Amino acid sequence: MESKKTKKASSAENTRVSDDVAVDKIKFPLYLYPDTMDIVNALYEHDNCGSKTEFIEKAVRFYCGYLLNNEHTATEFIAPQLATITEGIVRGSEQNLSRAMFKIAVELGALTHMLAAMNDVDDATLYKLRLMCSDEVKRINGIINFEKAVRYQRSE
């Protein structure tokens, strides 16, 4: 049988601090269907919870926030979820855009070197071309159309 000191020490682990006030958790029986427990077992570590109790606590608080959606309590639990989802979407998009930009830069570099090797362009023409391209990209907001460029080059 555990002594009172040991019980007190283990209950201190079950204490969380809220607004600088220590609060002891309440222990009570909880009955779950086996399939619900299977879901908890499968997901609690994925959610970075240290225990199944922490996972169930978060789930109960989230559901209470959902039920009380007209009060600030809902935002306390839903807002972090939305922020996490949004951060994931932005991070994924950012990675995809970065990979695409890298591939485009590699291809552009290859094309630039091929054109430079095939053509003898003087510095004045190169300077005028760079100014013209800079103005064009600003004017068309970066949406380059190959057919229009070909027509422009043929018209001169």
N, C-alpha and C positions, 0 to 999 in steps of 0.2 A: 504494500500500500504506500502511495506517495505521501510524503510529508506536506504540510501546508506551504513551506518555503518553496518546494519544488513545483507545486501547483501554481503558486504565485509567479514564479519565474517563467513557467511556460505560458501563463496567461499574459505576461508582459509582452511576449512575442505577438500576441493577438491584439495588441493595442495600437491604435493609429492616433496620430495627433491631428486635431481639427481645430483651427483657430487658436493654436497654442494651448489647447486643453486635451489631456489624454482621455481617450474613450475606450473602454473595454468592449470587446465584441461579445455578443450573446450567443450561447451555444444552444441549439435546438435540433430536434430530429427533422430530417428532410427526406421525403420519399420522392424518387424520380423513376420514371419508366426506364427500362434497360436501354432502349434506343436513344433516349435523351442523355443518359449517362455516357453512352458510346460517343455521342457528339461532343460532350464536355471533355471526355478523355482525348478525343482526336484534336480538339481545337485549343485547349487551354494553354499549351506551350507555344502554339503558333501565335497567340495573342500576347506573348511575352509575359504571361502571368506566372508567378512563382508557385501557385497552387490552384487546385480546383476550386477551393473556397474563394480565392481572389477572383477567379473567372466568373463564378456564380454571383458574387457580390457586384461585379461590374455589369453583368447581364441584368440583374434585378434593378440596379440604379438606372441603366439605360432604358429599360421597359417602363419604370416609373416616370422617367423624363418624357417618354413617348406619351404616356397617359396624361401627364400634366402639361401638355404641349403649349398651353396658354400662359404658363408661368415661366419665370426665369430658370427654373430647375431643368426644363427641357433643353435650353440652350447650353446649360452646363455639361450635358452629356452628349447632345447631338452635334454641337459645334466642333468639338475635337474630332469626332468621326468624319464630319464633312471636311475639316482641314486636312486630315490624313488622306482621305480619298483624293482631294484636290491636289495635294502635294504629289501623290503617286502619279496622277494623270500628267501633271506638269513635268515631273521628272522623266517620265517615259517619253513624252513629246520632245523634251529637250534633248534626250539621248538620240532619238530618231533623227531630229533635225541636225544635230552635230555630226552624226554618221553620214547623212546625206550631203552636208556641206563639205565634209572631208573628201568624199568621193568626187564631188563636183570640182573641188580645188585641184585634185590630182589630174582629172581629165582636162581641166583648163590649162594647167601647167604643161601637160603633154602637147596640147594643141598650140599653145604659145611658142614652145620650143620648136615644133615642126614648122610653124609659119615663119619664125625668125630664121630658121635654117634655109628655107626655100626662097625667101625674099630679101632683097637688099633695100632696106628702107632707111632713108636719111633721117637725121635727128629732128629737123623741122617738121617733116611729114608725120613722124611719130608723135611729136608734141601736139600738132593739130588734131591728129586722130584721137589722142587721149582726151583732149578738151571736148571734141565732138561727142565721143562716147559718154563722157561724164554728164554732159548736158542732156543727152538722149535718155540715159538711165534715170536721171532726175525727172525728166518730162514724162516718161512712160511708166514711172514708178517701179522700175526694175523688171518689167514684163517685156522681155526681148522676143521679137518675132523674126525668125530667120527669113521668111519670105519678104517682109518689108525691108530688111537689110539688103537682100539680094537686089530688089527693085531699086533701092537707093544707090547702090554701087553701080548698077547698070546705067542709071540716068546720068551719071557724071561723065 
